[in-house]
Amino acid sequence: MAKKTSVQKAFLSGNEALARGAWETGLSVACAYPGTPSTEILEALSLYPELDVQWSVNEKVAYEVAYSAAVGGVRSLFACKHVGLNVAMDPLMTSAYTGVQAGFVVVVCDDPGMHSSQNEQDTRWVGIYAKLPVLEPSSPAEAKLFVAEAFALSEKFDTPVIIRMTTRISHTKEDVLLGQRTPCQPVKLAVNIQKYVMVPANARVRHDFIEGRLTRLQAVSEKSKLNKMEINDPSLGFITSGISYHYLKEVRPDASFLKLGFLYPFCDAKIAEFSKKVKKLVVVEELDPFIEDHVRQLGIKKARTKHPSFRTGELGPGVIEDVINGRPKNVPKLPARPPRLCAGCPHWASFSVLKKLGLFVAGDIGCYTLGALPPTSTLHTCICMGAGVTFNEGLRRAHPDQKIVGIVGDSTFVHSGITGLINAAYNKAKGIIFILDNSTTAMTGGQNHPGTGLTIRNEPTKRLDLKALCEVCGADHVDVIDPAGNVRELEELVSKRINEDALSVIIAAHPCKLIKR
Amino acid sequence: MKKQAYYNITFGGIGGQGIIKASELLGWAAMYDGYHVKKSEVHGMSQRGGSVESHVRFGKKIYSPLIGPGQADFLLCFHADEHPRLVMFLKSGGTDLVEYLKRAEAMVENPKHVNTALMGVLSVFLPISGPSWQKAMETVFSPKILDENKQVFQRAQGLVIK
């Protein structure tokens, strides 16, 4: 081919492209807590020195800092994985009422197929629940375009805007056109009590406002170029969005398409118009029947849908024919090599002790969740961030005489383990909370957090002292031990503490082997 | 090889073998050559030693970032154990480069260069210009290891007898 063009391009992942688009659109502040598949958005943004970016302590904090920057009048962005949004739902729901001064974009990366997640929740429903607009790009190049669109919508309609990504789009790389940055003038900070103080009297007014805003946004959705109608062969039409569009184009390039990019509020008139133009109509989407349910609500009876067995997992070229034809899932899958703790990982020593002592281990989210797999098989619960700490308490309340420990990583402890520890001390719970401190957020690739004493840009900052923190939270004993090479000492310590009528924290501290310092 | 509208290459192996880096190199090279490119991983927990599977597609216009069963023009396997799982991607008449794995391993002194050697082999089969490969290597390799990788890439091209 070798046809050279003068335009500047780069080979970017969906996350990198979205970050680039946000930077070009005049972004100022961005916050996140790491979480696959969203992590690279902040990592990419951190490379632009003019931006104010941070790893926040957790998603709630990240959302509040980023959102309040937008309330303060600069364009800002919050990014998370699907389950991260659960942590930020409290501010999100009411920020829908209060709106913005400058653009605010909420990027949520879902994980169909659960490549690295504890559930497969579908964020598109949050649009309905929170009454917020949802845009869904289908490729890295679109992610870059849609983020500019999202900032414009946010400012025009005084609303946070959700961009829903999926692992496939976040992590696919594509050649993307690069543009220049257009800096944005900050808006002056002004007092507006009726808008920003959500006491009932003010919130009632804002609720009326957001109901009206939804109606106005629907009118925009009807006309939006992001909802693209391609009328080709009228005998077959697809209503689709996101990555599914590309799988369909691959196998039915001549069919007609309504590709929803401005996903919510739905473009009802356009959907009705499209359904009239095609003879056979099929709705194709990953995960929940989000578009499907709405098309049915519109009374479009001829719409066919995927078999419900495809509400789980990713779609892909191998199954797209079954999806189009409504056939049930039937995928013979050859087993892949499972991930495991790295050779030389300090967690091996901790797990060998817990296994030998035959303890029930309430687990948490991080590399150490792999402790549930053979050969250790010594992690017995994993629900959500911070639950290693709280499950120790609840399980002990159910079985006061059983030997139970809770384990949690250093980053996860800072994210949402601290409140659980305070709760345990306050409510007189006993047991051992094991903090597996490898001095990083290892599972997502090694991001800094308050315990490392370094910022997202590796600049020195105040370092959180985990030992002192656990002491003031009310732990009776806080022991710090290097598990590597000290397995016998660790075993003696755990054996001693587990038989005491006390709340103990054991910080097993040894840096992750993969992290360059 | 007849000129095609697009090319599908499946990469597979296990974590730590530089598979993502290799597919990244192909992506940039194809982009520099003016193609539309998409690259995606199916299994990508590379740091944890699990299976790694990367798909690269390039051509005039690419839709799906993933290659379906029986659609790969080339299979680049970095670990013999993973071959049975990956071979179903090859189309009939597709090129299985697994025969070059042992030769690439034998050719390099540093096992970290096997991925670059296999990319040198693959480059012989693809319609991507030499300067685009060079530029891609300059993009993905740090200056410290650039020269050694360029040399391995070039030497490995000699492994192919067409």
HADDOCK unambig.tbl for C-alpha pairs under 7 A between the chains (distance, minus, plus):
assign (segid A and resid 1 and name CA) (segid B and resid 33 and name CA) 6.41 0.50 0.50
assign (segid A and resid 1 and name CA) (segid B and resid 34 and name CA) 6.52 0.50 0.50
assign (segid A and resid 2 and name CA) (segid B and resid 33 and name CA) 4.73 0.50 0.50
assign (segid A and resid 2 and name CA) (segid B and resid 34 and name CA) 5.86 0.50 0.50
assign (segid A and resid 2 and name CA) (segid B and resid 129 and name CA) 6.97 0.50 0.50
assign (segid A and resid 3 and name CA) (segid B and resid 33 and name CA) 6.78 0.50 0.50
assign (segid A and resid 3 and name CA) (segid B and resid 34 and name CA) 5.68 0.50 0.50
assign (segid A and resid 4 and name CA) (segid B and resid 34 and name CA) 6.20 0.50 0.50
assign (segid A and resid 11 and name CA) (segid B and resid 28 and name CA) 6.04 0.50 0.50
assign (segid A and resid 171 and name CA) (segid B and resid 40 and name CA) 6.54 0.50 0.50
assign (segid A and resid 172 and name CA) (segid B and resid 38 and name CA) 6.65 0.50 0.50
assign (segid A and resid 172 and name CA) (segid B and resid 39 and name CA) 5.46 0.50 0.50
assign (segid A and resid 172 and name CA) (segid B and resid 40 and name CA) 4.49 0.50 0.50
assign (segid A and resid 172 and name CA) (segid B and resid 65 and name CA) 6.82 0.50 0.50
assign (segid A and resid 173 and name CA) (segid B and resid 38 and name CA) 5.50 0.50 0.50
assign (segid A and resid 173 and name CA) (segid B and resid 39 and name CA) 5.02 0.50 0.50
assign (segid A and resid 173 and name CA) (segid B and resid 40 and name CA) 6.47 0.50 0.50
assign (segid A and resid 174 and name CA) (segid B and resid 37 and name CA) 5.45 0.50 0.50
assign (segid A and resid 174 and name CA) (segid B and resid 38 and name CA) 4.65 0.50 0.50
assign (segid A and resid 174 and name CA) (segid B and resid 39 and name CA) 6.63 0.50 0.50
assign (segid A and resid 175 and name CA) (segid B and resid 31 and name CA) 6.24 0.50 0.50
assign (segid A and resid 175 and name CA) (segid B and resid 36 and name CA) 6.44 0.50 0.50
assign (segid A and resid 175 and name CA) (segid B and resid 37 and name CA) 6.03 0.50 0.50
assign (segid A and resid 246 and name CA) (segid B and resid 63 and name CA) 4.70 0.50 0.50
assign (segid A and resid 246 and name CA) (segid B and resid 64 and name CA) 4.81 0.50 0.50
assign (segid A and resid 247 and name CA) (segid B and resid 63 and name CA) 6.90 0.50 0.50
assign (segid A and resid 247 and name CA) (segid B and resid 64 and name CA) 5.12 0.50 0.50
assign (segid A and resid 249 and name CA) (segid B and resid 63 and name CA) 6.55 0.50 0.50
assign (segid A and resid 250 and name CA) (segid B and resid 63 and name CA) 6.09 0.50 0.50
assign (segid A and resid 250 and name CA) (segid B and resid 64 and name CA) 6.35 0.50 0.50
assign (segid A and resid 317 and name CA) (segid B and resid 66 and name CA) 6.75 0.50 0.50
assign (segid A and resid 317 and name CA) (segid B and resid 67 and name CA) 6.62 0.50 0.50
assign (segid A and resid 317 and name CA) (segid B and resid 68 and name CA) 4.70 0.50 0.50
assign (segid A and resid 318 and name CA) (segid B and resid 68 and name CA) 5.10 0.50 0.50
assign (segid A and resid 318 and name CA) (segid B and resid 69 and name CA) 6.01 0.50 0.50
assign (segid A and resid 334 and name CA) (segid B and resid 85 and name CA) 6.20 0.50 0.50
assign (segid A and resid 336 and name CA) (segid B and resid 51 and name CA) 5.82 0.50 0.50
assign (segid A and resid 337 and name CA) (segid B and resid 50 and name CA) 5.02 0.50 0.50
assign (segid A and resid 337 and name CA) (segid B and resid 51 and name CA) 4.94 0.50 0.50
assign (segid A and resid 338 and name CA) (segid B and resid 50 and name CA) 4.95 0.50 0.50
assign (segid A and resid 338 and name CA) (segid B and resid 51 and name CA) 6.81 0.50 0.50
assign (segid A and resid 339 and name CA) (segid B and resid 45 and name CA) 6.66 0.50 0.50
assign (segid A and resid 339 and name CA) (segid B and resid 48 and name CA) 4.97 0.50 0.50
assign (segid A and resid 339 and name CA) (segid B and resid 49 and name CA) 5.52 0.50 0.50
assign (segid A and resid 339 and name CA) (segid B and resid 50 and name CA) 4.12 0.50 0.50
assign (segid A and resid 340 and name CA) (segid B and resid 48 and name CA) 5.46 0.50 0.50
assign (segid A and resid 340 and name CA) (segid B and resid 49 and name CA) 6.52 0.50 0.50
assign (segid A and resid 341 and name CA) (segid B and resid 48 and name CA) 6.22 0.50 0.50
assign (segid A and resid 342 and name CA) (segid B and resid 48 and name CA) 5.81 0.50 0.50
